[in-house]
Amino acid sequence: MSDPGKVGGLPYQDTKPYGAADFYFAINATFRFLIQRLGHEGWRRYLDEMAANYYRPVWTRWKQGGISAVASYLRDFFAAEPGAETTVQAIGDSVVLDVHVCPAIKHLREHGREIVPEFCQHCYFQGEGMASRAGMAMRLEGGAGSCRQTFYADPVGVPEQDMAKIRRVSA
Amino acid sequence: MIGAYDFCGHYEWTFAWLEREGGLELVRDYWKEAISVDSQRHARDLIVPQGIAGMQKYWQHTLEEESAEFAFTSDKETFRIDMHDCPSKGFLLRNDLEQYCDYCDHCIGWIGPMIQDAGFVIDHEHNHLGKCWWEFRAKENTAAPSESGTFAGDRDVRLADDWNQGQKDRFKRSVSDEEKVN
Protein backbone atom coordinates (compact mmCIF):
# COMPACT_ATOMS: atom_id res chain seq x y z
CA MET A 1 0.00 0.00 0.00
CA SER A 2 1.29 3.40 -0.89
CA ASP A 3 -0.87 5.39 1.51
CA PRO A 4 -1.97 3.60 4.67
CA GLY A 5 -3.44 6.85 6.00
CA LYS A 6 -6.35 6.94 3.59
CA VAL A 7 -9.67 8.13 4.92
CA GLY A 8 -12.31 5.59 5.93
CA GLY A 9 -12.27 1.89 6.58
CA LEU A 10 -11.28 0.86 3.06
CA PRO A 11 -7.61 0.48 2.25
CA TYR A 12 -8.16 0.78 -1.50
CA GLN A 13 -9.71 3.98 -2.79
CA ASP A 14 -11.37 4.66 -6.11
CA THR A 15 -12.50 7.89 -7.73
CA LYS A 16 -16.12 6.76 -7.99
CA PRO A 17 -18.42 6.18 -5.01
CA TYR A 18 -19.68 2.73 -6.04
CA GLY A 19 -18.28 -0.32 -7.72
CA ALA A 20 -19.66 -1.43 -11.09
CA ALA A 21 -22.31 -4.07 -10.46
CA ASP A 22 -21.40 -6.07 -13.56
CA PHE A 23 -18.20 -7.06 -11.78
CA TYR A 24 -20.34 -9.50 -9.79
CA PHE A 25 -20.66 -11.45 -13.06
CA ALA A 26 -16.89 -11.92 -13.07
CA ILE A 27 -16.70 -12.88 -9.38
CA ASN A 28 -19.35 -15.57 -9.89
CA ALA A 29 -17.68 -16.80 -13.09
CA THR A 30 -14.30 -16.90 -11.35
CA PHE A 31 -15.69 -19.14 -8.62
CA ARG A 32 -17.23 -21.48 -11.22
CA PHE A 33 -13.94 -21.68 -13.14
CA LEU A 34 -11.90 -22.40 -10.01
CA ILE A 35 -14.27 -25.06 -8.72
CA GLN A 36 -14.37 -26.78 -12.14
CA ARG A 37 -10.58 -26.64 -12.63
CA LEU A 38 -9.21 -27.00 -9.10
CA GLY A 39 -12.09 -28.44 -7.11
CA HIS A 40 -13.58 -27.10 -3.90
CA GLU A 41 -10.27 -27.47 -2.09
CA GLY A 42 -8.56 -25.29 -4.68
CA TRP A 43 -11.32 -22.69 -4.49
CA ARG A 44 -11.12 -22.55 -0.68
CA ARG A 45 -7.34 -22.24 -0.85
CA TYR A 46 -7.74 -19.36 -3.33
CA LEU A 47 -10.10 -17.56 -0.95
CA ASP A 48 -7.88 -18.16 2.06
CA GLU A 49 -4.74 -16.99 0.27
CA MET A 50 -6.61 -13.93 -1.01
CA ALA A 51 -7.67 -13.19 2.57
CA ALA A 52 -4.10 -13.61 3.78
CA ASN A 53 -2.40 -11.59 1.04
CA TYR A 54 -4.64 -9.25 -0.91
CA TYR A 55 -6.68 -8.36 2.17
CA ARG A 56 -3.67 -7.98 4.46
CA PRO A 57 -4.25 -4.19 4.68
CA VAL A 58 -7.78 -4.90 5.94
CA TRP A 59 -7.00 -7.43 8.66
CA THR A 60 -3.91 -5.49 9.70
CA ARG A 61 -6.23 -2.58 10.49
CA TRP A 62 -8.51 -4.95 12.38
CA LYS A 63 -5.57 -6.31 14.35
CA GLN A 64 -4.48 -2.80 15.25
CA GLY A 65 -7.89 -1.20 15.71
CA GLY A 66 -9.87 -4.04 17.25
CA ILE A 67 -13.52 -4.78 16.73
CA SER A 68 -14.41 -1.13 16.08
CA ALA A 69 -12.15 -1.24 13.01
CA VAL A 70 -14.18 -4.22 11.76
CA ALA A 71 -17.40 -2.24 12.11
CA SER A 72 -15.86 0.73 10.32
CA TYR A 73 -14.66 -1.46 7.45
CA LEU A 74 -18.00 -3.21 7.05
CA ARG A 75 -19.95 0.06 6.98
CA ASP A 76 -17.65 1.62 4.39
CA PHE A 77 -17.36 -1.57 2.36
CA PHE A 78 -21.10 -2.05 1.89
CA ALA A 79 -21.67 1.66 1.31
CA ALA A 80 -19.57 1.25 -1.84
CA GLU A 81 -21.25 -1.95 -3.07
CA PRO A 82 -24.04 -1.12 -5.54
CA GLY A 83 -27.47 -2.20 -4.33
CA ALA A 84 -26.40 -3.41 -0.88
CA GLU A 85 -28.75 -3.00 2.08
CA THR A 86 -27.04 -3.76 5.37
CA THR A 87 -26.90 -2.82 9.03
CA VAL A 88 -23.85 -3.05 11.26
CA GLN A 89 -24.22 -3.21 15.04
CA ALA A 90 -21.55 -3.38 17.70
CA ILE A 91 -22.76 -5.72 20.44
CA GLY A 92 -20.30 -6.15 23.27
CA ASP A 93 -17.09 -7.60 21.89
CA SER A 94 -18.68 -8.53 18.60
CA VAL A 95 -19.96 -6.88 15.45
CA VAL A 96 -23.12 -8.16 13.80
CA LEU A 97 -23.52 -7.50 10.10
CA ASP A 98 -27.03 -8.09 8.78
CA VAL A 99 -27.06 -8.27 5.01
CA HIS A 100 -30.68 -7.55 4.16
CA VAL A 101 -30.01 -7.41 0.43
CA CYS A 102 -26.84 -9.02 -0.87
CA PRO A 103 -25.77 -6.86 -3.82
CA ALA A 104 -24.09 -9.72 -5.66
CA ILE A 105 -26.96 -12.21 -5.44
CA LYS A 106 -29.42 -9.44 -6.31
CA HIS A 107 -27.54 -8.37 -9.42
CA LEU A 108 -26.86 -11.91 -10.60
CA ARG A 109 -30.50 -12.86 -10.20
CA GLU A 110 -31.75 -9.71 -11.92
CA HIS A 111 -29.65 -10.61 -14.93
CA GLY A 112 -30.60 -14.28 -14.99
CA ARG A 113 -27.10 -15.55 -14.27
CA GLU A 114 -26.53 -19.10 -13.08
CA ILE A 115 -25.11 -18.58 -9.61
CA VAL A 116 -22.51 -20.97 -8.22
CA PRO A 117 -24.46 -22.92 -5.53
CA GLU A 118 -21.63 -22.46 -3.01
CA PHE A 119 -21.40 -18.71 -3.70
CA CYS A 120 -22.34 -17.69 -0.14
CA GLN A 121 -19.63 -19.87 1.38
CA HIS A 122 -17.05 -17.48 -0.06
CA CYS A 123 -18.07 -14.83 2.48
CA TYR A 124 -17.26 -17.25 5.28
CA PHE A 125 -13.94 -18.49 3.89
CA GLN A 126 -12.78 -14.96 3.06
CA GLY A 127 -14.24 -13.35 6.18
CA GLU A 128 -12.88 -15.97 8.57
CA GLY A 129 -9.57 -15.86 6.68
CA MET A 130 -9.26 -12.18 7.52
CA ALA A 131 -10.72 -12.40 11.02
CA SER A 132 -8.49 -15.27 12.16
CA ARG A 133 -5.37 -13.41 11.05
CA ALA A 134 -6.51 -10.44 13.11
CA GLY A 135 -6.91 -12.74 16.13
CA MET A 136 -10.71 -12.74 15.78
CA ALA A 137 -13.38 -15.11 14.49
CA MET A 138 -16.23 -14.80 12.01
CA ARG A 139 -19.33 -16.96 11.64
CA LEU A 140 -22.09 -16.82 9.04
CA GLU A 141 -25.72 -17.83 9.01
CA GLY A 142 -28.15 -17.64 6.10
CA GLY A 143 -27.30 -16.75 2.54
CA ALA A 144 -28.86 -16.87 -0.93
CA GLY A 145 -29.72 -13.17 -0.77
CA SER A 146 -29.59 -12.25 2.91
CA CYS A 147 -27.47 -13.39 5.83
CA ARG A 148 -26.02 -12.53 9.22
CA GLN A 149 -22.27 -12.36 9.72
CA THR A 150 -20.90 -12.08 13.25
CA PHE A 151 -17.34 -11.01 13.98
CA TYR A 152 -15.99 -11.89 17.43
CA ALA A 153 -13.10 -10.01 18.98
CA ASP A 154 -12.11 -13.11 20.94
CA PRO A 155 -12.29 -16.46 19.12
CA VAL A 156 -12.08 -18.47 22.35
CA GLY A 157 -15.32 -20.34 22.92
CA VAL A 158 -16.82 -19.46 19.55
CA PRO A 159 -18.32 -22.66 18.08
CA GLU A 160 -16.96 -23.97 14.79
CA GLN A 161 -18.76 -22.76 11.70
CA ASP A 162 -21.66 -25.07 10.86
CA MET A 163 -21.49 -25.15 7.08
CA ALA A 164 -25.07 -26.40 6.94
CA LYS A 165 -26.13 -22.96 8.20
CA ILE A 166 -24.83 -21.35 5.01
CA ARG A 167 -27.54 -21.65 2.39
CA ARG A 168 -26.71 -22.88 -1.08
CA VAL A 169 -28.00 -20.74 -3.91
CA SER A 170 -30.56 -22.60 -5.92
CA ALA A 171 -30.69 -22.38 -9.69
CA MET B 1 -17.48 -10.54 0.86
CA ILE B 2 -15.38 -10.02 -2.21
CA GLY B 3 -16.67 -6.77 -3.62
CA ALA B 4 -17.19 -4.79 -6.79
CA TYR B 5 -15.69 -1.54 -5.48
CA ASP B 6 -12.10 -2.82 -5.47
CA PHE B 7 -12.75 -5.51 -8.06
CA CYS B 8 -9.76 -4.60 -10.20
CA GLY B 9 -7.47 -5.13 -7.23
CA HIS B 10 -8.48 -8.71 -6.44
CA TYR B 11 -8.95 -9.46 -10.16
CA GLU B 12 -5.31 -8.55 -10.77
CA TRP B 13 -4.25 -10.52 -7.70
CA THR B 14 -6.16 -13.50 -9.11
CA PHE B 15 -4.07 -13.49 -12.32
CA ALA B 16 -0.89 -13.86 -10.27
CA TRP B 17 -2.46 -16.60 -8.13
CA LEU B 18 -3.55 -18.53 -11.22
CA GLU B 19 -0.12 -18.20 -12.78
CA ARG B 20 1.50 -19.67 -9.67
CA GLU B 21 -1.09 -22.44 -9.69
CA GLY B 22 -1.04 -23.44 -13.34
CA GLY B 23 1.20 -21.15 -15.35
CA LEU B 24 0.27 -18.74 -18.11
CA GLU B 25 -1.87 -21.44 -19.73
CA LEU B 26 -4.27 -21.39 -16.76
CA VAL B 27 -4.37 -17.58 -16.79
CA ARG B 28 -5.28 -17.61 -20.50
CA ASP B 29 -7.89 -20.31 -19.98
CA TYR B 30 -9.37 -18.15 -17.21
CA TRP B 31 -9.61 -15.07 -19.42
CA LYS B 32 -11.23 -17.09 -22.18
CA GLU B 33 -13.54 -19.45 -20.29
CA ALA B 34 -14.45 -17.56 -17.13
CA ILE B 35 -14.39 -13.98 -18.43
CA SER B 36 -14.97 -14.03 -22.19
CA VAL B 37 -17.51 -16.86 -22.34
CA ASP B 38 -19.11 -16.84 -18.88
CA SER B 39 -18.87 -13.43 -17.17
CA GLN B 40 -19.07 -11.29 -20.30
CA ARG B 41 -21.82 -13.19 -22.08
CA HIS B 42 -23.81 -9.95 -22.20
CA ALA B 43 -21.02 -8.52 -24.38
CA ARG B 44 -21.06 -11.58 -26.62
CA ASP B 45 -24.83 -11.44 -26.90
CA LEU B 46 -24.52 -7.93 -28.35
CA ILE B 47 -21.32 -8.06 -30.36
CA VAL B 48 -21.41 -11.48 -32.03
CA PRO B 49 -24.77 -10.92 -33.75
CA GLN B 50 -24.61 -7.12 -34.16
CA GLY B 51 -20.94 -6.39 -34.85
CA ILE B 52 -20.06 -2.71 -34.63
CA ALA B 53 -23.52 -1.69 -33.40
CA GLY B 54 -23.17 -4.19 -30.57
CA MET B 55 -19.69 -2.91 -29.72
CA GLN B 56 -21.08 0.61 -29.38
CA LYS B 57 -23.88 -0.57 -27.07
CA TYR B 58 -21.70 -2.79 -24.89
CA TRP B 59 -18.81 -0.42 -24.36
CA GLN B 60 -21.03 2.63 -23.92
CA HIS B 61 -22.72 0.89 -20.98
CA THR B 62 -19.70 -0.68 -19.37
CA LEU B 63 -17.28 2.25 -19.73
CA GLU B 64 -19.84 4.69 -18.37
CA GLU B 65 -20.55 2.34 -15.45
CA GLU B 66 -16.83 2.15 -14.71
CA SER B 67 -16.39 5.95 -15.04
CA ALA B 68 -13.81 5.76 -17.80
CA GLU B 69 -12.64 8.69 -19.92
CA PHE B 70 -12.98 7.46 -23.47
CA ALA B 71 -14.03 8.30 -27.02
CA PHE B 72 -15.63 6.20 -29.74
CA THR B 73 -15.15 6.71 -33.45
CA SER B 74 -16.80 4.49 -36.02
CA ASP B 75 -17.89 4.08 -39.59
CA LYS B 76 -19.32 1.09 -41.44
CA GLU B 77 -15.95 -0.67 -41.48
CA THR B 78 -14.25 0.23 -38.21
CA PHE B 79 -15.03 0.70 -34.53
CA ARG B 80 -12.37 2.56 -32.57
CA ILE B 81 -11.98 3.19 -28.84
CA ASP B 82 -9.57 5.77 -27.49
CA MET B 83 -9.11 5.19 -23.78
CA HIS B 84 -7.76 8.30 -22.11
CA ASP B 85 -8.12 7.17 -18.51
CA CYS B 86 -8.66 3.45 -17.97
CA PRO B 87 -10.58 3.04 -14.70
CA SER B 88 -9.23 -0.45 -14.21
CA LYS B 89 -5.50 0.19 -14.66
CA GLY B 90 -5.99 3.58 -13.02
CA PHE B 91 -7.30 1.92 -9.85
CA LEU B 92 -4.21 -0.27 -9.69
CA LEU B 93 -1.83 2.61 -10.29
CA ARG B 94 -3.51 4.87 -7.72
CA ASN B 95 -3.44 2.12 -5.09
CA ASP B 96 0.03 0.83 -5.97
CA LEU B 97 -1.23 -2.68 -6.70
CA GLU B 98 0.87 -4.91 -8.94
CA GLN B 99 1.04 -8.68 -8.48
CA TYR B 100 0.76 -9.88 -12.09
CA CYS B 101 3.42 -9.25 -14.74
CA ASP B 102 1.16 -7.47 -17.27
CA TYR B 103 -2.36 -6.61 -16.19
CA CYS B 104 -3.24 -4.89 -19.48
CA ASP B 105 -3.03 -8.20 -21.36
CA HIS B 106 -6.26 -9.35 -19.74
CA CYS B 107 -8.33 -7.07 -21.99
CA ILE B 108 -7.30 -8.64 -25.27
CA GLY B 109 -7.20 -11.94 -23.38
CA TRP B 110 -10.98 -11.91 -23.02
CA ILE B 111 -12.00 -9.53 -25.82
CA GLY B 112 -9.94 -11.39 -28.42
CA PRO B 113 -11.84 -14.69 -28.33
CA MET B 114 -15.18 -12.85 -28.42
CA ILE B 115 -14.10 -10.67 -31.33
CA GLN B 116 -12.86 -13.74 -33.18
CA ASP B 117 -16.28 -15.35 -32.77
CA ALA B 118 -17.84 -12.15 -34.12
CA GLY B 119 -15.63 -12.34 -37.25
CA PHE B 120 -13.44 -9.32 -36.45
CA VAL B 121 -9.76 -8.69 -35.77
CA ILE B 122 -8.10 -6.16 -33.46
CA ASP B 123 -5.41 -3.54 -33.83
CA HIS B 124 -4.50 -2.36 -30.35
CA GLU B 125 -1.85 -0.58 -28.37
CA HIS B 126 -1.58 0.18 -24.65
CA ASN B 127 1.00 2.13 -22.68
CA HIS B 128 0.56 0.51 -19.24
CA LEU B 129 -0.33 3.91 -17.76
CA GLY B 130 -4.08 3.81 -18.38
CA LYS B 131 -4.12 4.83 -22.02
CA CYS B 132 -4.82 2.62 -25.02
CA TRP B 133 -6.56 2.48 -28.38
CA TRP B 134 -8.46 -0.24 -30.21
CA GLU B 135 -9.61 -0.61 -33.80
CA PHE B 136 -11.95 -3.46 -34.71
CA ARG B 137 -12.46 -4.50 -38.36
CA ALA B 138 -14.01 -7.48 -40.04
CA LYS B 139 -11.33 -10.10 -40.62
CA GLU B 140 -11.84 -9.86 -44.40
CA ASN B 141 -10.95 -6.14 -44.25
CA THR B 142 -7.17 -5.89 -44.71
CA ALA B 143 -6.92 -2.14 -44.08
CA ALA B 144 -4.06 -0.99 -41.86
CA PRO B 145 -4.87 0.75 -38.60
CA SER B 146 -5.34 4.50 -38.79
CA GLU B 147 -2.45 6.91 -38.39
CA SER B 148 -2.56 9.23 -35.38
CA GLY B 149 -5.42 11.69 -35.60
CA THR B 150 -6.65 10.64 -39.03
CA PHE B 151 -9.72 8.70 -37.89
CA ALA B 152 -10.46 9.88 -34.35
CA GLY B 153 -9.23 13.44 -34.80
CA ASP B 154 -8.17 15.21 -31.64
CA ARG B 155 -9.76 12.43 -29.57
CA ASP B 156 -6.94 10.09 -30.65
CA VAL B 157 -5.13 9.05 -27.47
CA ARG B 158 -1.84 8.87 -29.39
CA LEU B 159 -1.91 12.67 -29.52
CA ALA B 160 -1.99 12.98 -25.73
CA ASP B 161 1.07 14.59 -24.19
CA ASP B 162 1.78 11.58 -21.99
CA TRP B 163 1.07 8.82 -24.53
CA ASN B 164 4.76 8.11 -25.02
CA GLN B 165 5.61 8.04 -21.32
CA GLY B 166 4.71 4.41 -20.81
CA GLN B 167 6.05 1.11 -22.15
CA LYS B 168 3.87 0.31 -25.14
CA ASP B 169 2.63 -3.09 -26.27
CA ARG B 170 1.19 -3.47 -29.78
CA PHE B 171 -1.13 -5.99 -31.41
CA LYS B 172 -1.81 -6.18 -35.15
CA ARG B 173 -4.88 -7.96 -36.55
CA SER B 174 -4.95 -10.03 -33.37
CA VAL B 175 -7.51 -12.04 -31.46
CA SER B 176 -5.26 -13.14 -28.59
CA ASP B 177 -2.81 -11.80 -26.05
CA GLU B 178 -0.34 -14.33 -27.50
CA GLU B 179 -0.02 -12.20 -30.63
CA LYS B 180 1.86 -9.29 -29.11
CA VAL B 181 4.27 -7.91 -31.72
CA ASN B 182 6.73 -6.11 -29.42
Contacts between the chains, C-beta under 8 A, distances in Angstrom:
chain1	res1	chain2	res2	distance
A	1	B	95	7.3
A	1	B	96	6.4
A	2	B	95	7.0
A	2	B	96	3.7
A	3	B	96	7.9
A	10	B	5	7.3
A	10	B	6	7.3
A	11	B	95	8.0
A	12	B	5	7.8
A	12	B	6	4.3
A	12	B	9	5.3
A	12	B	91	7.5
A	12	B	95	4.8
A	12	B	97	7.4
A	13	B	94	7.1
A	13	B	95	6.7
A	14	B	5	6.3
A	14	B	6	7.2
A	14	B	87	7.9
A	14	B	91	5.6
A	14	B	94	7.7
A	15	B	67	6.6
A	15	B	87	7.8
A	15	B	90	7.6
A	15	B	94	7.7
A	16	B	66	7.8
A	16	B	67	4.4
A	16	B	87	7.6
A	18	B	4	7.7
A	18	B	5	6.8
A	19	B	3	6.0
A	19	B	4	2.9
A	19	B	5	3.7
A	19	B	6	7.3
A	19	B	7	5.9
A	20	B	4	6.0
A	20	B	7	7.3
A	20	B	62	7.5
A	20	B	65	4.5
A	20	B	66	5.0
A	21	B	4	6.1
A	21	B	65	7.5
A	22	B	42	7.5
A	22	B	62	6.5
A	22	B	65	6.5
A	23	B	4	4.2
A	23	B	7	3.9
A	23	B	11	7.9
A	24	B	4	6.0
A	25	B	38	7.9
A	25	B	39	4.4
A	25	B	40	7.2
A	25	B	42	7.5
A	26	B	7	7.1
A	26	B	11	6.8
A	26	B	34	7.5
A	26	B	35	6.2
A	26	B	39	4.2
A	26	B	40	7.9
A	27	B	2	5.7
A	27	B	4	7.7
A	27	B	7	7.4
A	28	B	39	7.4
A	29	B	34	4.5
A	29	B	35	6.6
A	29	B	38	3.8
A	29	B	39	3.8
A	30	B	14	6.5
A	30	B	30	7.6
A	30	B	34	5.5
A	30	B	39	7.7
A	32	B	34	6.9
A	32	B	38	6.4
A	33	B	29	8.0
A	33	B	30	5.8
A	33	B	33	5.9
A	33	B	34	3.7
A	33	B	38	7.2
A	37	B	22	7.6
A	37	B	26	7.2
A	37	B	29	7.6
A	38	B	21	7.0
A	42	B	21	7.5
A	46	B	14	7.7
A	46	B	17	6.2
A	49	B	17	6.5
A	50	B	2	7.5
A	50	B	10	6.3
A	50	B	13	6.5
A	50	B	14	7.7
A	50	B	17	7.3
A	53	B	13	7.1
A	54	B	9	6.8
A	54	B	10	5.4
A	54	B	13	4.4
A	77	B	1	7.5
A	77	B	3	6.2
A	77	B	5	7.3
A	80	B	3	7.2
A	80	B	5	3.9
A	81	B	1	7.6
A	81	B	3	5.3
A	81	B	4	5.9
A	81	B	5	6.2
A	82	B	4	6.3
A	102	B	1	7.8
A	103	B	4	7.3
A	104	B	1	7.1
A	104	B	4	7.8
A	111	B	42	7.3
A	122	B	1	7.5
A	122	B	2	6.4
A	123	B	1	4.9
A	126	B	1	7.1
A	126	B	2	6.0
A	127	B	1	7.5
